[in-house]
Amino acid sequence: MVLGLLLYIYAKPWLPADSKAAKSSEPRATFEKGDGPRLLAVLVLVPIMGISLLTNQQIFNAYLVWADQQFQLSFMGETLPTSWMITIDATLSFSMLVAVAAFWAFVGKRTGNERTNWAR
């Protein structure tokens, strides 16, 4: 991400002008009555989410060490890198997400409803 940002900053003189910058007559968003609790909730949740994501990312370090010790990483005479375990995990997780979406699309078409009768 940092490399992409640096590339963007470096190439900015050669990029076309931003079309939204010319439209200064657009109304700006302002705070309205009742937005205070929402803003407070966001300010409270951002650090909580940051901490949870930090610990979630650390699991990959432990996962790789554990996988290196517990899995047989030889496949067809080749030793696979331990880091491939994360790639396999992500691929399987995404595949299951697609499979679940396809399943519910199939059920929706079969019943002729957006929602099944038992889900109402």
N, C-alpha and C positions, 0 to 999 in steps of 0.2 A: 504494500500500500504506500509506503514511504517512497519507494522507487517510482511508482506511478505518479505521485504528487510532485516529486522533483521533475519528472519528465514533463508534466503538464505546465509547471511554472517555467521551465526552460523554453518550452514551445509556445507559450502564450503569445509572443509577438507575431507568430505566424498563423494563429488561429483566428477564425472570423469573430467579429464583434458579437457580444452577447445581445440577443434581441430583446431580452427582458429589461436590460438596463435603460433602453430608450423609452420605455413606457413608465415614466415617473408619475403619471396621472392615476395609476391604480391605487385604490385605497389600501392603507396599511392595516394589518391586523392589530387590534387593541384588546386589552383586557376588559372583560365585562364583569358585572356583578355576579358572584358565584364561582368565578374562576380561581379564587384563592385556594380553596381546598384541593382542587385538581392540581394546581401548581405545587402545592405542598406534598401531595401524594407522589408526584413525579420526582420531586427533590429527595423524598425519603426512599423511593424505590430504586433510584439510580445507583446509590452506593450498595444497596443490598444486592441488586442484580450483578454489580461489578464483583463483589466478593463471591457470589455463587458461581459466576463464570470463571473466576480465577481458580477456584477449587475444582471446578469441572475440567478445566484444561490440565490441571496437575494430575488428574487420573491417567492421562495418556502416558506420562512418565512412568508411573507405577505399572500401568498395563504393559508397557514394552519390556520392563524388567521381568515382570511375572511371565509374560509370553515367552521370553527368551529362555527362561528356566523350565517352563511347563510344556511347551509345544515342541513337537518334532517338526522342524522347519525344513526338512529335506523333502523335495518333490521331484520325482523323475530324475534322480541323481544330482539335482541342483539344490544348494542350500539357499533358501529364500531369506532376504533381509528381514529382520524383526519389524522394521518400520512398515512393511507391507501389511501387517496385521491391522493397522489403523485404516489402510486403504480398503482392505477386505471388509472390515467392520462398516465403514461408511457406505461402501457399495451395497452391502446386504441391507443396511438400514434404509437407504434410498429405494432399493428395489421393493422392499416391503411396503414402503409408503405408496409407491406407484401401484402395487398389487392391491392394497386396501382401497385406493381411490377407484381403480378399475372394477373391483368387486362391487362397491356401492353404486357405481354408474350402471353396472349390469343389473343389480337388484332394482334400481330405480326405473330402468327401462322395462324390466320384466313385469313389474307391478303396475306400470303406467303412472306412477306417482313420483313426485320428488322425494317424498318420505314414504317409508313402508308403513303398512297399517299398524304393526305392533310398536312402532316408534312414536306414535301420536300420543 
